[in-house]
Amino acid sequence: MSSIPNPLEQLSLKQLRKRSSMKWKAYPEDVLPLWVAEMDVMPAEPIVRAIKDAVDLGDTGYPSGTAYAEALQVFAHERWGWDDLAVERTAIVPDVMMGIVEVLRLISGPGDAVVVNCPVYPPFYSFVEHMDRRIVEAPLGDDRRLDLEVLGSAFEEATAGGRSAAYLLCSPHNPTGTVHTLEELTAIATLANDHGVRVVADEIHAPIIMPGEAFVPYLSVPGGENAFSLMSASKAWNLAGLKAALAIAGPEAAKDLARMPEEVSHGPSYLGLISHTAALREGGPWLDAVHEGLDFNRHLLASLLAENLPEIGYQLPQATFLAWLDCRALGLDSGEGDTSGRGLVTLNAGPAAVFLEKGRVALNTGLAFGTGGAGHVRLNMATSAEIITEAVRRMVRALD
């Protein structure tokens, strides 16, 4: 039991509505927003102190040094038992998605394929397509886990004609909250190496693991030596507005990482680096309190849905603060709609549109997550129990 009070229970709805971030300004005030991945928390005290100390010193210049990587190295050892994160094989990048773009530029060319496991984080589609790569989907199985046979077929398609290809692995998986096992990741490494596919792992949600689960860093897996990982403290400590992330190369990918343009390191916020470093070094107790709060919330949501909306399919997520809800049995329209925005706002289609228009609760539409997302919604559980309860009440009202 954490000695820190539950960070998810410290702010009222009235206080939250004073915020001007995307989550709270995308919709009218009568809409309850449980969509974009912002947590309803105050920042951890070590982060506040680090930023204040920097500002008091006027230390607001350009990013420098390896403190962020060193802090992650210690965190990875303590939390995941990973002892092979080499600081010299890291590079600071503006954020995880921009880091992914820069890594893909190192290992692929225009027109090359990038394999994704759909349904998956919508920016995987928009960012990859914007940089003139093509998406090859390898849908998850019905159990929401990786389907290795499907993935192998996708690798064959992606590399047809001798083309270079990459595999963008979401680990833990967003939106399902699935934690990939060592056995699954080892099988992925074998498949990727057999097909000559380079793996790029988005591990931004790695610090948010529920009790009883174990996160395995992809670069710690046998066969992952020529892969990359992108990590950040932004999701776990709610630091999206303080931009910073790390690109990490396996031993055989170090030369590729060394080719990353120097100007990429100018993109992160220096205060971002300071805050992320403080989070990793001193924010563990606060994170543990968040874990406890999220564990309570995921079970609360399960209870509320079972009692009030039993037609909705819901599996307890093993990681992240996101709930992936299967609403197909509700019989709501799940038409294609406009997916050009890929989920930056709730799209006017499917169950999400009904919950928004009739219940005044904003969720992410599953359509934006690619094949397998129709009829689903994603709900952000990183809020108070009162708000989650009210959200379900509104969802019930939307169906009346």
N, C-alpha and C positions, 0 to 999 in steps of 0.2 A: 504494500500500500504506500503510495507516494505521500510525502509530507507536505507537498504543495497542493493547495486547493485546485479543484478541477478548472483548468483555464477556459473550458467551454461553457462554464456556468457563471461567468463574471460580468457579462454585459447584457443589458436589457435590449429589447427590440427598439425602444426609443433611442437608446444610445447608439445602436448600430446604424439606425437610419440617418445619423449625422455624418456618416462616412460618405466620401465622394468617389470611392473606387468603383470599378466596373460592376461589381456584384450588386451594389446598392443604388446605382444610378441608371442602369439599363432599362428599368421598368418603373411605372408609376408607384407611388407610395402605398397603394392598396394591394400591391403584389408582394407576396412573401418569396424572397429569392433564395432558392436552394440549388443553384445551378453551377456557376463557375467555381473553380477550385481555390476559393479564398476561405480561410477559417475565421470564425467569429471569436477571435481571441485578442487579448492584449499581448504585446511582445514580451518574451521572456526577459527578466530583469538583467541578466548579463549582456544581452543585446542592447538594451536601452543604455546601460552604463557605458558600453564600448563606444556607441555612437556619440553620446554626450561628451565623453572624454576627448574624442577626436575633434568634435566641433569646438570644444573649449580651447583646444590647442591650435585651432585653425588648420588641422590636419585633413584637408579636403582636396588633395591633389590627385595625381595620376596613380593608377594601380602599380604595385611593385612587390617583389618578393615572393616567397613560397610559403608564407604562414598558413594560407588557406589549405594548401595541399598537405602540409605537415599536420594540421588539425584533423583533416579527414583521415590521414594515415593512422593516427592514434584512435580515432573514433571507429574506424573499420576493424582495427585489431580488437578493441574492447567489445564491440557490439556483434561482429560477425566472425571473429576469429581469423580474419584475413590479414596475413602478415607480409604479403607480396605487393602491396601498393607502393610503388617506387615514386618518390617525389620528382625525380629527374625525368620521369615519363609522364608528366602532367603539363597541361597548359591551361591558363585561365581563359575563359570565353564569356561572352555577354550573358548567356543563359543556355539552358539545355538545348532548346530547339535551334538556336543559332549555332551552337556547338555542333549539333548533328549536321547541319547544313555544311559547315566548314569541313567536317570529317568526310562527309560524302563527296565533297569536291576533291579531296585528297585521293580517294580510292575508286572513284567512278567518273564517267564522262557523260556528256549530254546524250540522252536517248537510252542510257543504261537503265536496268531495272532495279527497283528496290522492293523487296518482299516485306509484307506486313501481315500480322495475324489479326484479322478483323473478327468482330468489331473492335476498334482500337481508337485511341486518342485522335480526334479529328485533325489537328495540325500535321500529323504524319502525312496526310494526303495533300493538304494545301501547300506546305513547305516543300515537299518533294516535287510536286508537279510544277511549282513555281520555278524551281531550279532546273527544269527541263529533264527530269528523270521520270520514268514511268513506273506506276505502281503495279505490282503483281500480288494479288491477295492469296493468303493461305488461311482460310477461315478456321477459327477454333472449333473443337468438337462440341457436341451437345452438352458435354459435361463442363464446358467453359475452359477446358484445358487444351494444351497444344496437341494437334493431330500430326504426328511425325510423318505419316504416309502422305498426307496432304502437303505438308511442308516440303518433303522431298520432291514431289511433283512440281511445286512452285519453283524450287531451285532449278529443276531441269528446264522449265519454261524460261526462267529469268536468264539462264546462261546459254540458251540455244544460239547456235551460230558462233560460239566462242566469245560472246559478249561478257564483259565484266558485270558483276552484280553484287549488291549488298543486301543484307537482311537487317531490318530495323526491329530489334527485339524490345518489347515493352516489359520491363521486369522490375517490380511487380506489375501485373497487367492492369491497365486502365482502359475500360471501365469496370472490369469484372472483379478486381481485387484479388486475382489469383496469384499465389506465390509459386513460382516454378521450382521444381525439386532438383536436387543434384543430378539425379538420373536423367531427368528431362533435358537439363542443360548440357550434360555430357553427350547425350544423343544428338542434340542440336549441333554441338561442336564437330562431331563426327560427320554429320550430314553436310555441314557447311564446308569442311575441309575436303570432303570427297568431291564436292561440286565446284570448288574454287570460289565460294561465296564469302565475302567479308562481313563479319558480324559487327554491328554497332548497337550497343545496349543502352537504352534509356532507362536509367536506374534512379530517377529523381524521387520516386516514392519509397526507396529502400529503407529509410529510417522509420517508416510508419508501418510496423509489423505488429500484428495482433498477438496476444498471449498464446503460447503453444506453437507458434509458427517460426520458421527459421529462413532467413534470407540468405541466398548463396550468390555472391558477386560473380558475374559471368567470367571475369578475367581470372578468377581463382579455379576455374574448371579446366581439367585436362583437355587440351586441344584448343583452348581459347587464347593462345599466345599471340595470334596475329589479329586480335579483335580490339575494339575500342569500347570504353564505357563513358557515359556522360552522367555526372553526379552533381548534386547541389543540395544546399540546406533550405532552399526556398519553400518547398512544399511542407516539410516537417515543422518548420518554425514560422511559417506564414510570412515569407520575405520576398514575395513576387515583385514588390515595388523597389527592392534593393537588389539590383541585377548583379548576379555573379554565378558562375558555374565552373566546373573543371572537366576538361577532356583528359581521359586517362588511356594510355596505350599499353597493350600487352608487350612483352619483350620483343616479339618479332614485328611489331607495328611501330616501334620507336622511331625508325627512320622516316616513316610516313608522317608521324606527328611533327617531326623536326622540320618538315616542309610547310607547316601551317604558317601563313603570312604573319609577320610580327605585329601588323596593325590590328589583328583580331584581338590581341590582348589589351587594346585601348578601349574596347567596348564595355567591359564590366564597370560598374560603379565602384569607386574606391571605398565609399561607405558601405557598399554591398559586400565587398571583400572583408571589411572589418566586422560587419554584423554576422556574416556567415561563419567566419573564423571563431567569433565569440560563441555562436550557437553550438558549434561542434565541440569546442573546448569546455564550455561551462554550462551548456543548456540541456544536459542529459536529464537532470531531475525534472525539469519542466516538461521535457518530451515524455518522460515516463508518466507524468500526470495526464498528459494528452492521451497517451495510449489507454489509460484506465477509463478516461471519459469516452473515448471512441468505442471501447469494448462495451461499455454500458449502452451507448447509443445504438450500436448495431443490433444488440439484443432487444432493446426497446422498440426499434423499428420493426423487427421480426414479430414481436408480440402485437404491436398495433396493427400491422398488416394482417396477421392471422385472425385477429378479432374483427376487423372492420372491412378489409379488402382481401379476403382469402383467395380470390381469383388471381391476384398478382403473384407471380413467381419471384421468390427472393432467396438467394443463398447468402449466408453470412460471408462477407468478404474476409479474406485472410490478411489483407493489407490495404493500405490507402484509407481515406475517409470518404469513399464514394460507394454508393449502393446502386447496383445494376438491376433494375426492376423489369420483369417480363410481364407486359400488360396485354399480351395478345388475346388472352381469354376474355378480356373485357369487351371485345367486339368493336373497339373503336376504329375509326378510319386510320389506316396506316399507309396512306398513299405516299408517293415519292416526295412531293413538295419541292421546295427550292433548297438544295444542299450546297449552294455555292459558298455559303458562309462557314460551312463545316463546324457548326456548333458554337460559334462565338456568341450568338444569342440563340434563344430557343426558337426553333423554326416553326412556322405556321403549318404544321402537318402532324398527323398521328396523335397518340395519347398526350404528348406534351402540350399540344395546342388546346386540347379539351381541358386539361388541368389548369392551363393558363387562363383561358377565356371564361370558363365556368367556375373554377375554383380559386382563381387569382393566386396560384402558386406557380413559380417558374422553375422548371426542371430542364435538363438538356434532352433534346430529342435523340432517340437512338439512331435515327436516319443519318445523322452526321458522322456516325462511327463506322460507316461502311457496311458491307454485306453482313447480314446477321443482326443488324441494329433495328430494323423495322419492328414496330410494335413494342419497343422498349423505351425506357427513360432512365436517365442517370440522376440520382439525388445526392446532394452534398450533406453528409451527416456531421460535419465539423461545426456544430452549433449547439445550442442548449436543448435539453430534453423538452422544454416547453415549446420551443419553435418546431421541433420535429413532430410533437404531438399535434400542434396546430396545423402543420402541413398535411398530415394524414387526414385530419378532420376536413380540411378544404378539398382534398382529393375525393373524399367520400361525397362531399357536397356537389362536386363537379359531375358526379355520376347520377345524381338524383333526377 
